Structure formats: C-alpha cells, structure tokens
Amino acid sequence: MLISLHKNATTTPATRLAIQQAQGTEAELVQRFGVGKFTIRKWRKRTTVEDGSHTPHRLQTTLNVGQEEIVVYLRTHLRLSLDDLLAVVREFIEPAMSRSALDRLLRRRGVNRLPEPEVQNT
C-alpha cells in the first residue's frame, strides 16, 4: 500500500491512530511518541488519520471575470508579450497587477504561449 504523506509530516497514519487510541496525559504521550504537544492535540481531536488538503480552496485573483476576458482578448488578438500586456493592464485595468499574477492568469487560461506567426506565401 502506497501512503502519501505531506513532506513535512512528523507522523505516519499508524502513529496517528496510536495517538488517537492512547490513554494518558498529554505530557506522557509527548514523551512516548516523540512529537510536540500540538501534534498530540491535533491528532486526538481528529477522527481520521489522513493528511488534510494543503491546496487553497479559493484562489486569490486580482481581476474579475470580465477583466480576465479583456486580458485574454488582448493577448490573443493583439499578440502582446507578457511585459507589454502588463503595461497595458496596469495602465487601463488594474494598477496593482503583478507580473507573476498576470503570468498565472495566462497559464490558467491556456494563452501563456503565443502561437508561431503564420507565414504568408507570396
């Protein structure tokens, strides 16, 4: 069985279950399992022994949906580079927009890479 633990996890599911089922004071359990008192409190309070999700449930975005559509339109139709698009967004849409937030937006919407320019045959 493959166990997926958080990279900073100090306990395994078996240890967590033992903590949940153990009798004794908090100080005794700290000594027995070699973990901190907050770890003992946390696992005694929980009903499961699995790691919880560490993914944010709500992404923080600087722009609303309508503004995002405008940015995507500018990217796809005017074919602006990231820095040029950032200058336009800061000037006309959102002065507080960071370059990394704009890059994340473009990646999320699938327009982070501009397609190769079409070559016209003459």
trRosetta pair geometry for C-beta under 8 A, 3 or more apart (Angstrom, degrees):
i j d omega theta_ij theta_ji phi_ij phi_ji
3 12 7.0 37 144 -154 163 96
3 13 6.4 -139 -138 0 133 118
4 51 7.4 -104 108 33 79 126
5 9 4.2 -102 176 33 110 150
5 12 7.0 -68 -85 -114 140 63
5 51 6.2 131 -143 -36 49 136
6 9 4.5 120 60 -45 81 97
6 51 4.8 160 -25 -141 101 150
6 54 6.4 105 -117 -33 122 138
9 12 7.6 95 136 -81 125 42
9 51 6.4 -84 -85 -85 129 124
10 35 5.6 131 122 -120 129 109
10 39 6.2 -70 70 -109 128 150
11 15 4.2 -131 -163 89 97 128
11 16 5.2 117 130 -58 129 82
11 19 7.3 -22 -152 -16 157 137
11 33 7.4 6 -106 172 116 126
11 35 6.2 -14 -61 -79 110 152
11 39 6.6 141 -24 -176 128 127
11 43 7.0 -38 74 -65 164 150
12 15 4.9 96 49 8 71 101
12 16 7.0 -133 96 -6 37 89
13 16 5.4 -54 -144 36 34 115
13 17 6.3 36 157 -20 67 103
13 49 4.2 96 -150 132 81 121
13 50 6.8 6 -102 -80 115 51
14 17 5.8 -53 -149 35 30 111
14 18 6.5 31 151 -18 63 106
14 49 8.0 87 -44 172 19 151
15 18 5.5 -54 -149 37 33 113
15 19 6.4 37 151 -22 66 102
15 33 6.3 116 -168 -149 108 117
15 35 8.0 116 157 -29 132 138
16 19 5.6 -50 -150 32 32 113
16 20 6.5 32 151 -19 64 105
16 43 4.8 -139 -148 -144 82 133
16 46 7.8 -28 -179 72 118 127
16 49 4.0 146 94 -144 127 95
17 20 5.6 -53 -149 36 33 112
17 21 6.3 16 157 -6 67 112
17 49 5.0 -29 -56 -83 81 149
18 21 6.1 -65 -142 47 29 100
18 22 5.9 45 156 -46 66 105
18 33 7.3 157 100 -95 116 119
19 22 5.7 -44 -141 13 27 119
19 29 6.4 90 -137 -171 82 128
19 33 6.1 6 -84 -66 100 163
19 35 7.9 -35 -91 45 138 140
19 39 7.8 -97 -129 136 163 87
19 40 6.1 -148 -160 -129 122 63
19 43 4.4 50 95 103 138 134
19 44 6.3 -103 144 -61 95 74
20 43 5.9 -106 -59 149 83 90
20 44 6.1 162 -111 -112 56 46
20 46 7.4 -84 -92 74 121 77
20 49 7.2 -107 -10 -80 137 98
22 29 5.6 127 106 -107 144 111
22 32 7.2 171 -151 85 153 151
24 28 3.9 -95 161 84 125 138
24 29 5.6 151 87 -49 112 84
24 32 7.4 85 76 -10 159 142
25 28 4.7 99 55 5 77 102
25 29 7.1 -147 94 -2 42 87
26 29 5.9 -60 -151 39 31 108
26 30 6.4 37 151 -25 66 104
26 37 5.5 51 163 -140 119 98
26 40 5.5 138 -149 109 81 146
26 41 7.1 12 -127 -63 125 82
27 30 5.6 -48 -148 29 33 115
27 31 6.7 30 154 -14 63 104
27 37 7.7 -14 -83 -97 52 110
28 31 5.9 -59 -155 38 32 109
28 32 6.1 28 152 -19 68 111
29 32 5.5 -54 -137 40 34 111
29 33 5.9 3 173 7 71 112
29 40 4.8 119 105 -128 127 134
30 33 7.0 -71 -136 50 17 86
30 34 7.8 79 170 -90 50 11
30 35 6.6 -113 -136 73 60 55
30 36 6.7 0 -132 -158 107 19
30 37 5.5 -29 -81 -75 130 69
30 40 5.9 -80 -69 -32 74 141
31 34 7.6 15 -175 -69 23 50
33 39 7.9 -135 106 107 131 124
33 40 7.3 148 49 -85 135 96
35 39 4.0 -77 150 76 125 148
35 40 6.5 153 90 -47 107 79
36 39 4.9 104 60 3 75 101
36 40 7.3 -135 104 -2 44 86
37 40 5.5 -50 -151 35 40 114
37 41 6.3 40 152 -19 69 104
38 41 5.6 -50 -145 38 34 112
38 42 6.1 38 154 -24 66 106
39 42 5.7 -52 -144 34 29 113
39 43 6.4 12 164 -6 65 109
40 43 6.6 -67 -146 43 24 97
40 44 6.1 21 160 -17 64 114
41 44 6.0 -62 -144 38 25 108
41 45 6.2 23 160 -20 63 113
42 45 6.1 -67 -156 35 24 110
42 46 6.6 15 156 -18 64 111
43 46 5.7 -52 -140 34 37 110
43 49 7.5 40 -149 -119 105 70
46 49 7.6 139 109 -79 123 38
51 54 7.7 -29 156 -30 113 100
53 57 7.8 89 104 -67 133 90
56 59 6.2 110 103 -84 126 53
56 60 7.9 -64 165 -12 156 80
61 64 7.8 127 109 -85 119 28
61 68 7.6 -24 177 -67 138 124
61 101 7.8 134 -146 -167 52 110
61 105 7.4 97 -142 -92 102 102
62 94 5.6 119 146 162 114 160
62 96 6.6 -156 -149 94 125 95
62 97 5.4 146 120 -103 157 73
62 98 7.7 166 -49 16 153 76
62 101 5.3 60 -8 159 129 149
63 67 3.8 -129 -167 95 109 123
63 68 5.0 143 108 -58 125 74
63 71 6.8 18 166 -14 179 136
63 93 7.0 4 -111 153 117 124
63 94 6.0 -117 -82 -29 88 149
63 97 7.4 19 -49 -96 102 115
63 105 7.0 40 32 -112 124 148
64 67 5.2 91 52 13 68 104
64 68 7.1 -125 101 -8 34 91
65 68 5.6 -54 -149 33 31 114
65 69 6.6 35 153 -22 64 102
66 69 5.7 -51 -153 30 33 113
66 70 6.8 34 150 -18 63 102
67 70 5.6 -50 -153 32 37 113
67 71 6.5 38 150 -19 67 103
67 93 5.5 126 -152 -168 112 122
67 94 6.8 70 -178 -34 149 115
68 71 5.6 -54 -150 36 35 112
68 72 6.3 33 153 -17 68 105
68 105 6.3 -144 -130 -162 98 121
68 109 7.1 171 173 -66 109 140
69 72 5.8 -54 -146 38 31 110
69 73 6.2 35 153 -22 65 106
70 73 5.6 -54 -148 36 31 114
70 74 6.4 31 154 -19 65 104
70 93 6.7 174 91 -98 136 137
71 74 5.8 -53 -149 36 31 111
71 75 6.3 31 153 -20 64 107
71 85 7.0 84 -158 -179 87 116
71 89 6.1 26 -106 -94 109 120
71 93 7.1 -97 -66 33 96 177
71 102 7.4 -143 -163 -141 141 90
71 105 6.5 9 108 131 150 140
71 106 7.8 -110 141 -74 114 81
72 75 5.6 -54 -147 36 32 113
72 76 6.2 17 160 -9 67 111
72 106 7.8 158 -99 -113 72 65
72 109 5.3 -110 -98 154 123 157
72 111 5.8 132 -141 16 83 153
73 76 6.3 -65 -142 44 26 99
73 77 5.7 -6 173 7 67 119
74 77 6.8 -66 -124 50 18 90
74 78 5.2 -23 -167 28 61 121
74 80 5.9 -13 149 13 94 128
74 85 6.1 138 116 -128 120 97
74 88 6.4 -164 -176 104 156 151
75 78 7.4 -33 -81 54 7 82
75 79 7.4 50 175 -105 42 25
75 80 6.2 -87 -109 48 49 87
75 85 5.9 20 -86 -107 84 147
75 106 6.3 161 -116 -118 163 110
75 111 4.9 107 116 137 138 134
75 114 7.7 -139 175 -87 85 90
76 79 7.4 1 -179 -71 17 60
76 111 5.9 -80 -65 -136 93 141
79 114 5.6 84 -151 -142 88 133
80 84 4.3 -132 -170 96 100 113
80 85 4.2 135 107 -63 123 84
80 88 6.7 -45 -156 3 171 138
81 84 4.7 87 51 13 80 104
81 85 6.7 -148 88 -6 36 90
81 114 7.8 -70 -97 -22 55 140
82 85 5.8 -58 -144 40 26 110
82 86 6.2 31 154 -24 63 107
82 99 7.0 72 153 -159 111 93
82 102 6.7 137 -162 113 88 120
82 103 6.3 21 -143 -85 134 87
82 106 7.3 -106 -107 3 95 161
83 86 5.5 -49 -146 32 31 116
83 87 6.7 35 153 -21 62 100
83 99 7.6 -5 -99 -123 64 118
84 87 5.7 -51 -154 31 34 112
84 88 6.7 31 150 -15 64 104
85 88 5.7 -55 -151 37 35 111
85 89 6.1 33 153 -18 68 107
85 102 6.6 161 109 177 109 137
86 89 5.7 -54 -142 39 30 110
86 90 6.1 28 159 -16 65 108
86 97 6.7 -159 -147 110 76 115
86 99 5.5 -9 -110 -103 152 76
86 102 5.4 -155 -93 22 89 169
87 90 6.0 -56 -144 39 27 108
87 91 6.2 23 158 -18 63 112
88 91 5.8 -61 -145 39 27 109
88 92 6.1 -25 175 23 66 112
88 93 7.6 42 130 1 71 106
89 92 7.1 -81 -132 54 19 77
89 93 4.7 -49 -154 47 62 119
89 94 5.9 -17 163 45 91 84
89 97 4.9 -40 126 53 121 163
89 102 6.3 168 40 -103 162 128
90 93 7.7 -18 -41 51 12 76
90 94 6.9 -53 -104 86 41 55
90 95 5.4 64 -164 -129 71 44
90 97 5.6 -130 -78 49 73 102
91 95 7.9 73 -81 -94 16 74
93 97 7.2 32 89 -28 101 139
94 97 4.3 93 95 -40 108 103
97 101 5.9 -134 -162 78 70 123
97 102 5.7 66 166 -56 115 103
98 101 4.5 92 57 6 86 104
98 102 7.0 -152 91 -5 45 85
99 102 5.8 -56 -151 37 32 111
99 103 6.3 33 151 -20 65 106
100 103 5.5 -52 -146 36 34 113
100 104 6.4 36 154 -20 65 103
101 104 5.7 -50 -148 35 32 112
101 105 6.5 37 151 -22 63 104
102 105 5.6 -51 -150 33 33 115
102 106 6.5 31 153 -17 65 105
103 106 5.8 -55 -148 37 32 109
103 107 6.3 32 154 -18 65 106
103 112 6.8 58 -164 -130 68 110
104 107 5.7 -55 -146 38 31 111
104 108 6.1 33 155 -22 66 108
105 108 5.8 -56 -146 36 27 112
105 109 6.3 9 160 -3 63 112
106 109 6.1 -66 -144 48 28 100
106 111 5.2 -93 -160 81 82 77
106 112 4.2 118 124 -89 102 67
107 110 7.6 38 -178 -71 30 29
107 112 4.4 25 -81 -55 61 139
111 114 7.9 36 179 -84 76 53
